[in-house]
Amino acid sequence: MPELPAAKRARFLTDYGLREYDAGVLTENRALSEYFETAARVSGDARTTANWVMGDLAGLLKTHGQEIGDSPVRAEDLGGLVKLLATGELSGKLAKEIFPKMFATGEPAPAIMEREGLKTISDAGALDTVIDGVITANPKQVEQYKGGKTTVLNYLVGQAMRATRGQANVTVVTELLKQKLG
């Protein structure tokens, strides 16, 4: 006998640490809950997976008049996308760019990333030049940072992200900026 919705909702709260609302939405029908569980198992991050299922995927399905069973994005592929986000191999901005392409083609994220050159840049050597350019182009903000206004670091990180079209690993950029600025 299949698991009843109330029992599944309770399990989603405890096993996955979901919020009450999320667990309720994801257990509205069996196909949706199975899709979510498969994707969450692959991703290892249930809360982020829930956000993608209820947000981006649900939005595209609604726009195209489709149900979860008709989704061109397999649950395993959505889980793979979330896993790439968690490992830092993919930035949030790039994931938002790749996901509609996954929906349109049915391809997994790595195939799209490879074909279109959409990879997160984590190599410090490759980012060094970008960081130097940001520091040179923003002397006022650099002085503010060195003067103790540490919140300006976010602006400098944003400039580096803009220069790399969102492909830089934010953590690496932040660390490099901190090192170079003392």
C-alpha positions in Angstrom: 0.0 0.0 0.0 1.4 3.4 -0.9 2.4 5.9 1.7 -0.4 8.2 2.6 0.0 11.9 2.0 -0.1 12.9 5.7 2.6 10.3 6.6 4.7 11.4 3.6 4.3 15.1 4.7 5.5 14.2 8.2 8.4 12.3 6.8 9.4 15.2 4.5 9.5 17.4 7.6 11.7 15.1 9.6 13.9 13.4 7.0 14.4 16.3 4.7 14.1 19.2 7.1 11.5 20.9 4.9 9.2 23.7 6.1 5.6 22.8 6.7 4.4 24.7 3.5 7.0 23.0 1.3 6.2 19.6 2.6 2.5 20.3 2.0 3.0 21.4 -1.6 5.4 18.6 -2.4 3.0 15.9 -1.2 -0.1 17.3 -3.0 0.2 14.4 -5.5 2.2 11.3 -5.7 4.1 12.1 -9.0 5.3 15.4 -7.6 6.5 13.8 -4.3 8.3 11.0 -6.2 10.0 13.5 -8.5 11.1 15.6 -5.5 12.5 12.6 -3.6 14.5 11.3 -6.6 15.9 14.8 -7.3 16.7 15.3 -3.6 18.4 11.9 -3.3 20.7 12.9 -6.3 21.4 16.4 -5.1 22.0 15.7 -1.4 20.3 19.1 -0.6 16.6 18.6 -0.1 15.7 22.3 0.7 17.4 23.7 -2.4 15.9 20.9 -4.5 12.4 21.7 -3.1 12.9 25.4 -4.0 13.8 24.4 -7.6 10.9 22.0 -7.9 8.4 24.4 -6.5 9.9 27.5 -8.2 11.7 27.2 -11.5 10.3 23.9 -12.6 6.7 24.6 -11.5 6.9 27.9 -13.3 8.0 26.4 -16.6 5.6 23.6 -16.3 2.7 26.0 -15.8 3.9 28.3 -18.6 3.9 25.3 -21.0 0.6 23.8 -19.7 2.4 20.6 -18.5 2.2 18.4 -15.4 5.1 17.1 -13.5 4.8 13.7 -15.3 5.4 15.6 -18.6 8.5 17.4 -17.4 11.3 17.3 -20.0 13.7 17.7 -17.1 14.3 14.3 -15.5 14.3 14.3 -11.6 17.9 12.9 -11.7 19.0 15.8 -14.0 17.4 18.5 -11.7 19.1 16.8 -8.7 22.4 16.9 -10.7 22.0 20.7 -11.3 21.4 21.3 -7.6 24.5 19.2 -6.8 26.6 21.3 -9.2 25.4 24.4 -7.3 26.3 22.8 -3.9 29.8 21.9 -5.0 30.4 25.3 -6.5 30.9 24.0 -10.0 28.0 26.1 -11.0 26.9 29.6 -9.8 23.3 30.5 -9.1 23.3 32.9 -12.0 24.5 30.2 -14.4 22.1 27.6 -13.0 19.2 30.0 -13.7 20.6 30.4 -17.3 21.0 26.7 -17.8 17.8 25.4 -16.4 15.4 26.8 -19.1 17.7 25.2 -21.7 17.4 21.9 -19.8 13.7 22.3 -20.0 13.7 23.1 -23.7 16.1 20.3 -24.7 15.8 17.6 -22.0 19.6 17.6 -21.7 21.3 17.4 -18.4 23.2 20.5 -17.1 26.8 19.1 -17.8 26.0 18.7 -21.5 24.7 22.3 -21.8 27.6 23.6 -19.8 30.1 21.9 -22.0 28.4 22.9 -25.3 28.0 26.5 -24.3 31.1 27.0 -22.2 29.2 27.8 -19.1 31.4 26.7 -16.3 32.3 28.4 -13.0 35.8 29.7 -12.9 37.4 28.6 -9.7 41.1 28.7 -10.7 42.8 31.5 -8.8 45.3 32.1 -11.6 42.5 32.7 -14.1 40.8 35.0 -11.7 43.9 36.9 -10.7 43.8 39.2 -13.8 40.1 39.9 -13.2 40.7 40.8 -9.6 43.6 43.1 -10.5 41.3 44.9 -13.1 38.6 45.3 -10.5 41.0 46.8 -8.0 42.5 49.2 -10.6 39.1 50.3 -11.9 37.7 51.0 -8.4 40.3 53.0 -6.4 37.6 54.8 -4.3 36.1 51.6 -3.1 39.5 50.1 -2.5 40.4 53.0 -0.2 37.1 52.7 1.6 37.8 49.0 2.2 41.3 49.7 3.5 39.8 52.4 5.7 37.7 49.9 7.5 34.4 49.9 5.5 34.4 46.2 4.9 30.9 46.2 3.3 32.3 47.7 0.1 33.9 44.2 -0.5 30.5 43.1 -1.7 30.6 45.8 -4.4 34.0 44.7 -5.5 32.9 41.0 -5.6 29.9 42.1 -7.8 32.3 43.9 -10.2 34.3 40.7 -10.5 31.2 38.7 -11.1 30.1 41.2 -13.8 33.5 41.0 -15.5 33.2 37.2 -15.7 29.5 37.2 -16.7 28.7 35.5 -13.4 31.0 32.6 -14.1 33.5 33.2 -11.2 33.2 31.2 -8.0 32.1 33.9 -5.5 34.0 32.3 -2.6 37.3 32.3 -4.6 36.7 35.9 -5.7 36.0 37.0 -2.2 39.2 35.3 -0.8 41.4 36.7 -3.6 40.1 40.2 -3.0 40.7 39.9 0.7 44.2 38.7 0.1 45.1 41.5 -2.4 43.5 44.2 -0.3 45.3 43.1 2.8 
